[in-house]
């Protein structure tokens, strides 16, 4: 099982900011796509954004004015920076990884669609974000 570790959640006042990290234990030169998803209680899980081994990134249209995704150069760590948080951003946030050329190519488009997302074989444990 490939470790995927998400961290950085917590509680924040509305209009505040938080940064989440997702570390995936693969070499940076391996084909990979790492995406963030979130699940609001009682709703379907949805894609937030992604970063891949070609340094492509993307964020959901509804969030891109407040959320930013970036990736470390030295390690496969993908960051989700969230600004001007709102109560509706309260959710469990998950990161997931697609590893291999084929899975990565599929994942680049799939993260933004409704699930399931079988190409994302490796999931982190989830980190709670609560906006008060």
Secondary structure, 3 states (H helix, E strand, C coil): CCCEEEECCEEECCCCCEEEEEEECCCCCCCEEEEEEEECCCCCCEEEEEEECCCCEEECCCCCCCEEEEECCCCCEEEEEECCCCHHHCEEEEEEEEECHHHHHHHHHHCCCCCCCCCCCEECCCEEEEEC
